[in-house]
Amino acid sequence: MINNITGVDARFQMGVAKTAQSHYSTPIPPILGFKTPKLGLKATLRVNKFKRRDGIVIVGDIDDDYVEVVEEEIDDGNSLDDNVNFFQAMGKRKRKLKYLKECYVIDYIQAPQVRCGLGTQAIKGLAEKAMFDDKIQGRIVTFSAPLCNESSPAQFFYKLGFRFVEQSANEHIKDCLIKNIPDLPAQTGMMYLPKENLQKLLRYGDLF
C-alpha cells in the first residue's frame, strides 16, 4: 500500500552541510538490477505445514531427508479366499512409497515492489525459521502454479535454490534463465529446497 502524503511543509528549511568524501574511501556503487525498497515494505508470505500423518506421497526425485520410505504390499484383489495361505503370502508384490515428512509449505508470496529483494528477504526469513525448528529441520516445499494474469514463480524459486521433483522441469527453467527467456509453457509442480542450497542461501545469500 502506498501512503499518500496529504500535506507537505514548503517553508524555508536550513541547508545541512554535507561531509566531504575521504581520500581513503571509495563510493559504494548501487546494486544493479534492484531498486531500493521503501522503509516498512514487506512481502506477503502465507505458509502452512505438511505433517507425516497427512500421507502425502512424493513421485519424483527429492532429497532423502524430506521423505520416509515405507515398503507396502500391493493387494491385487486376486485372492478368492480370505484365508491366504503361506505360498500366496510369499507371492505378494511389494512397493516402496516416499511419504513427505513434516515441512513448511509456501502457499502464497507477493511483494508490493518488484526487483528490490523483498521476496528474497521473506524466503530467507522462513529458511532461517525452518532450520531452527526441530520438527521441520529445514524442510520447505512449494507448488509452482501461476495465478491468473501473473507470471510463473518457478524462476524466482529456482534462483533461491528450490528444485522441482521432476528433473525435466529443472532443465527447462535452467535453460530459460541462461537464455533470459520467460518460462513458457509455465512449469508447474512441487518444488523443494535442498539442504545444501538452504545452507548457501543463509550463509552467503547466494542466488542460484
N, C-alpha and C positions, 0 to 999 in steps of 0.2 A: 504494500500500500504506500502511495506517495503522499506525504504530508504537505498540504497546500499552505504556503506562507501568506497569511491574510494581512499582515502589516509589516512594513519594512521601515526602520529608522534611517531616514535620509539626511539627518542632521550632520553637521561637520564633525568629523572624527579625527583625533590627533594621530598623525602618522607614527608608526613604530619603526625604529631603526632596526635594520637587519644586520646580523653579524656577517662579517666578511669571511669568505671561504679560506680555510687554512691552506698554506702552500704544500702541506704534507698530506692532504687528503684529496680524494678524487670524488666527484659527484657520483651517486648511485644511479645507474640508468633505470628507466622504467621497465617493468616486466612486460615483454612483448606478448601480445595475444590476450591479455587480461585487462579488464577495467577495474579501477579501484571501487569497491562496493561502498555504498553509503553506510554510515555507522548505524548499527542496530539491525541491519538486514540479515535475515537468516532463511535458509531453505526450509521448506515444509517437508518433513520426513515422517512417514507413517510406518511403524514397524510392529509386527506381531511375532508370535513364537510358534514353531512347529515342535511337537513333542513325539517321542518314540511311540507312544501308545496311539498316535494318530494313524499309524500303519501306512505311511507314505513310501511306496516302492520306487526306487530310482532305477531307471533304464538308461544306460549310457555310462560314460567314463566319469568318475568322481574320486576324489582322494579317499583313502581307506578310513581316515579319522572322521569322515562325515557319515558313515553308514555302519550298520550292524548286519553282518552277513548271517542269514539263517537258512538252514537246509530243511526243506519241507517236502513231504511226499505228495505226489500227484495222484489224485483219485480219478482214474479213467472211467469209473462207473461201469466196468465190465463184469464185476462180481455178481453172480446170481444168488449168492447166499451171504447172509450177514456174518456167518461164522467163517472167516477167511483162514484157510489152513496155512501151515508153515511155508510151503512152497510158493503159494500165492503171495504171501507177505514178502518173501525174498525177491519176487519178481517185480515188486512195485518200483516205479520210477521216482527219482528224486530230482529236485531242482534247488538252486541257491538263489535266494532273493536278497536284495540290498535294501534294508529299511533305513530311512533317514533318521539320524539321531536328533536330539534336541538342538535347535538352532534358531537364530533370528531370521525372519523373512521380511524383506523390504517390500511393502505393498505399494508405496507411492512416494515419489520425491519430485518437488518442483521448486525452482529458485525464482525469486522475484526479479532477479537481474542475472542475465546470462553472461558466460565467459568472464567471470570475476572470482571464481573459486568457492562460491557459496555451497554448491552441491558437493564438491570435493571435501570441504570442511565438515559438512554434515556426515558424510560417509566415514571420514576418518574418526569423527567422534564416536560413531556407532562401532567401528572396528576396535577402538580402544576399550569401549564398554564390553564388547563381546570377549575380548582377550582376557579380561579380569573377571569374567563370570565363570564360576567353577562348573556350572552345568552346561553352559554354551561352549566354552573352551575355544572361542574364536570362530565358530561356525556361522557363516552368513550366506543366505541364498536370496535370490530374487527371480522374478519371471519377466523376461523381456517381452513386452507386449505393448506396442504403441497405442495410445488412446486416440480417439477421433481428432483429426486435424493437428496431431502432434507427431513429431519425428520419433523414430525408434530410439530407445535409450541404450541399445546394445553397445554402440561405440563408446558412450560415456562410461558404462560399467567396465568395458573391456580395458579402457585406458587406466582404470583404477585397479586392475588386476583380476577382475572377475572373468571366469571362463564358462562357456557352455558345456553341458554334459555331452553334447554331440560335437565331435571333432570337426565335422564338415562346416558347422556354423562358425567355429573359431577361425578356420581357414578363410571363410568368406569375409568376416569382419576384419581380419588382419590384412587381407588384400585391399579392402575398402580404405583402410587407414593409410596404407602405403601409397595408394593411387589418389588419395584425397577425393574420394567419391562418396556419395550417400549410400546408406545401407538399403539397397533396393534389389530384389524384394526384401522387405524387413525380416530379419531373423527373429524368430520367437522361440521361447522355451526357457527351461530352468538354467540359471547361471549361479555359480558358487565362487567364493573367494578362497583359493588355496592358501594353506597356512604359510607357505613361503612368501607368497605375494602380500599377505596381510602384514608380515613382519617388515617387509621392504616399505610398504605404504606408511607404516607408523614410524619406522626408524629414519627413513631418508625422505619420505614424501615423494617418492618416485612415481612418475606416471609411466604406464607400460605401453 
